[in-house]
Amino acid sequence: MPDPKRVREFVKDYEEYARIALRPSRDELKKLFRSWKDPSFWGRHVGASRLPAPSPVQRAFSRIKRPESVVDKIMRKPSSFPDGLTDKSIDAMHDTLGGRIVVYFLQNLPLVDKELRESEILEVSSIDPPTAYLTQELAEQLGLTRNSVSRKESGYASLHYTVRFRPTVLSSTPTPWFELQVRTLVEDVWGEIEHVLGYKPNKRTSFAVKRQFRIIASELTAIDE
């Protein structure tokens, strides 16, 4: 168990970090999400000869990780955070700020992927490259093989990016890296169910539940297609 005094000091440091670094990035992310909800934003991707397509974004939201969740993650994963309750661990944790973009259909995923990769506002990490939690076949069909392709046992499907705002957007210094998830409306519902039923630290999900996850996930992919 960590020393209570050290935990209090760490939480105080993290709350200050959230104030000066995470909240400004989250405010900017909210502005970006609002612009993405506007159908005219995506018109440039369909060519001047066509009317702007409806926005592929059904909804988008963000959150800052709670201090107790940060402490819990550091304590549960000592191999990932060998420095323990320190500023180095905060810097190494790229999901202290997280955003989620929910699109309507699988066919919208490549459009958002293209926008992120070509963005003049966001920088996609090359050290922690994007991951497509899809089957290899589906990733190839959607043209998402530039991402690292990985398949979750449960059937969870999503695109994960580690990004940050470019220095000129918020300040002259590098801004914090954070996680962006992109998934379809159907997969967002499925992801929430999986999180509640299957993602429990120190508890192994039963084989029957895992099998049920895979069956439902395959059905949801068919619905998206």
C-alpha positions as CSV (number, residue, x, y, z in Angstrom):
1,M,0.0,0.0,0.0
2,P,1.3,3.5,-0.8
3,D,2.1,6.0,1.9
4,P,-1.1,8.1,2.5
5,K,1.0,11.2,2.7
6,R,2.6,10.5,-0.6
7,V,-0.8,9.8,-2.2
8,R,-2.1,13.2,-1.0
9,E,0.9,15.0,-2.4
10,F,0.6,13.2,-5.7
11,V,-3.1,14.0,-6.0
12,K,-2.4,17.6,-5.3
13,D,0.3,17.6,-8.0
14,Y,-2.1,15.9,-10.4
15,E,-4.9,18.3,-9.8
16,E,-2.5,21.2,-10.6
17,Y,-1.4,19.4,-13.8
18,A,-5.1,19.0,-14.7
19,R,-5.7,22.7,-14.2
20,I,-2.7,24.0,-16.2
21,A,-2.4,21.3,-18.9
22,L,-5.4,19.0,-19.2
23,R,-8.3,21.4,-19.0
24,P,-7.0,23.8,-21.7
25,S,-6.5,20.8,-24.0
26,R,-10.0,19.6,-23.2
27,D,-11.5,23.0,-23.8
28,E,-9.8,23.1,-27.2
29,L,-10.9,19.5,-27.9
30,K,-14.6,20.5,-27.2
31,K,-14.2,23.3,-29.8
32,L,-12.8,20.8,-32.3
33,F,-15.7,18.4,-31.7
34,R,-18.2,21.2,-32.2
35,S,-16.7,22.0,-35.6
36,W,-16.8,18.3,-36.6
37,K,-20.5,18.2,-35.9
38,D,-21.1,20.8,-38.7
39,P,-21.7,19.0,-42.0
40,S,-19.9,21.7,-43.9
41,F,-16.7,20.8,-42.2
42,W,-16.6,17.5,-44.1
43,G,-17.6,19.0,-47.4
44,R,-14.0,19.4,-48.4
45,H,-13.5,15.7,-48.3
46,V,-16.1,15.0,-51.0
47,G,-15.0,17.5,-53.7
48,A,-16.2,20.8,-54.9
49,S,-18.6,19.2,-57.4
50,R,-20.8,17.7,-54.7
51,L,-22.8,19.0,-51.8
52,P,-21.3,18.7,-48.4
53,A,-21.9,15.3,-46.9
54,P,-23.8,15.0,-43.6
55,S,-21.4,15.0,-40.7
56,P,-20.2,11.4,-40.0
57,V,-20.0,12.3,-36.3
58,Q,-23.1,11.3,-34.3
59,R,-21.6,12.6,-31.0
60,A,-18.3,13.3,-29.4
61,F,-17.3,13.8,-25.8
62,S,-14.3,14.0,-23.5
63,R,-13.2,13.4,-19.9
64,I,-10.3,14.0,-17.6
65,K,-9.2,11.0,-15.6
66,R,-10.1,11.3,-11.9
67,P,-7.2,11.4,-9.4
68,E,-8.2,8.2,-7.7
69,S,-8.3,6.5,-11.1
70,V,-4.8,7.7,-11.9
71,V,-3.5,6.4,-8.6
72,D,-5.2,3.1,-9.1
73,K,-3.8,2.6,-12.5
74,I,-0.2,3.4,-11.4
75,M,-0.5,1.0,-8.5
76,R,-2.0,-1.8,-10.7
77,K,0.6,-1.5,-13.4
78,P,4.0,-1.1,-11.8
79,S,5.8,-2.4,-14.9
80,S,4.3,0.5,-16.9
81,F,4.9,3.1,-14.3
82,P,8.1,2.1,-12.5
83,D,8.5,5.6,-11.0
84,G,5.4,5.2,-9.0
85,L,3.4,8.2,-7.8
86,T,5.6,10.9,-9.5
87,D,5.3,13.4,-12.3
88,K,7.0,11.0,-14.7
89,S,4.1,8.6,-14.3
90,I,1.7,11.3,-15.2
91,D,3.6,12.2,-18.3
92,A,3.7,8.5,-19.3
93,M,0.0,8.1,-18.9
94,H,-1.5,9.1,-22.2
95,D,-5.2,8.7,-21.2
96,T,-5.3,11.2,-18.4
97,L,-7.3,13.1,-21.0
98,G,-9.5,11.1,-23.3
99,G,-11.9,11.8,-26.1
100,R,-14.4,9.6,-28.0
101,I,-15.8,10.2,-31.4
102,V,-18.9,8.2,-32.3
103,V,-19.7,7.9,-36.0
104,Y,-22.8,6.4,-37.6
105,F,-21.3,3.6,-39.8
106,L,-18.1,1.6,-40.4
107,Q,-17.7,3.5,-43.7
108,N,-17.2,6.7,-41.7
109,L,-14.1,5.4,-39.9
110,P,-11.7,6.0,-42.9
111,L,-13.0,9.6,-43.2
112,V,-12.1,10.4,-39.6
113,D,-8.8,8.6,-39.9
114,K,-7.9,10.7,-42.9
115,E,-8.9,13.9,-41.0
116,L,-6.8,13.0,-38.0
117,R,-3.7,12.1,-40.1
118,E,-3.9,15.3,-42.2
119,S,-4.9,17.6,-39.3
120,E,-3.1,20.9,-38.9
121,I,-4.4,21.1,-35.4
122,L,-3.7,17.7,-34.0
123,E,-0.4,15.7,-34.1
124,V,-0.7,11.9,-34.1
125,S,2.0,10.1,-32.1
126,S,4.6,8.1,-34.1
127,I,6.0,6.6,-30.9
128,D,2.6,5.2,-29.9
129,P,1.0,4.7,-33.3
130,P,-2.7,4.3,-34.0
131,T,-4.3,0.9,-33.4
132,A,-7.3,-0.5,-35.2
133,Y,-9.1,-3.0,-33.1
134,L,-10.7,-4.8,-36.1
135,T,-10.3,-8.0,-38.0
136,Q,-7.5,-7.9,-40.6
137,E,-10.1,-8.5,-43.3
138,L,-12.3,-5.5,-42.2
139,A,-9.2,-3.3,-41.8
140,E,-8.3,-4.0,-45.3
141,Q,-11.8,-3.5,-46.6
142,L,-11.9,0.0,-45.0
143,G,-8.3,0.9,-46.0
144,L,-7.2,1.2,-42.4
145,T,-4.1,-1.0,-42.6
146,R,-1.8,2.0,-41.9
147,N,-2.9,1.5,-38.4
148,S,-1.6,-1.4,-36.3
149,V,-4.3,-4.0,-36.5
150,S,-5.2,-5.9,-33.4
151,R,-8.2,-8.1,-32.5
152,K,-9.6,-8.1,-29.0
153,E,-10.8,-11.5,-27.8
154,S,-14.2,-10.1,-26.8
155,G,-14.8,-8.7,-30.3
156,Y,-14.4,-5.0,-29.2
157,A,-14.0,-2.8,-32.2
158,S,-12.6,0.7,-32.2
159,L,-9.8,2.9,-33.5
160,H,-7.4,4.3,-30.9
161,Y,-5.1,7.2,-31.4
162,T,-2.6,9.0,-29.2
163,V,-2.6,12.7,-30.2
164,R,-1.9,16.1,-28.9
165,F,-2.5,19.7,-30.0
166,R,0.3,21.2,-32.0
167,P,2.3,23.7,-30.0
168,T,1.0,26.7,-31.9
169,V,-2.6,25.9,-31.1
170,L,-2.5,26.4,-27.3
171,S,1.0,27.6,-26.5
172,S,4.6,27.6,-27.7
173,T,5.4,24.5,-25.6
174,P,4.3,20.9,-26.3
175,T,0.9,20.0,-25.0
176,P,0.0,16.7,-23.3
177,W,-0.6,13.6,-25.3
178,F,-4.1,12.2,-24.9
179,E,-6.2,9.3,-26.2
180,L,-8.8,9.5,-28.9
181,Q,-11.2,6.6,-29.6
182,V,-13.2,6.4,-32.8
183,R,-16.0,3.9,-33.1
184,T,-19.4,3.4,-34.6
185,L,-22.7,4.1,-32.8
186,V,-23.4,0.3,-32.5
187,E,-19.9,-0.5,-31.3
188,D,-20.1,2.4,-28.7
189,V,-23.0,0.7,-27.1
190,W,-21.2,-2.7,-27.3
191,G,-18.1,-1.2,-25.8
192,E,-20.0,0.1,-22.8
193,I,-21.6,-3.3,-22.2
194,E,-18.2,-5.0,-22.4
195,H,-16.6,-2.5,-20.0
196,V,-19.3,-3.2,-17.4
197,L,-19.4,-7.0,-17.8
198,G,-15.8,-7.8,-18.8
199,Y,-13.4,-5.1,-17.7
200,K,-12.9,-5.7,-14.0
201,P,-9.4,-5.4,-12.6
202,N,-8.1,-8.6,-11.0
203,K,-11.1,-10.6,-12.1
204,R,-11.0,-13.0,-15.0
205,T,-14.0,-13.1,-17.3
206,S,-15.5,-16.5,-17.6
207,F,-15.2,-18.5,-20.9
208,A,-18.9,-18.5,-21.4
209,V,-19.1,-14.7,-21.1
210,K,-16.1,-14.3,-23.5
211,R,-17.8,-16.6,-26.0
212,Q,-21.0,-14.6,-25.8
213,F,-19.0,-11.4,-26.3
214,R,-17.5,-12.8,-29.6
215,I,-20.9,-13.9,-30.9
216,I,-22.6,-10.6,-30.2
217,A,-19.6,-8.6,-31.6
218,S,-19.8,-10.5,-34.9
219,E,-23.5,-9.7,-35.1
220,L,-22.9,-6.0,-34.4
221,T,-20.2,-5.9,-37.2
222,A,-22.8,-7.3,-39.6
223,I,-25.3,-4.7,-38.6
224,D,-22.7,-1.9,-39.2
225,E,-21.9,-3.2,-42.6
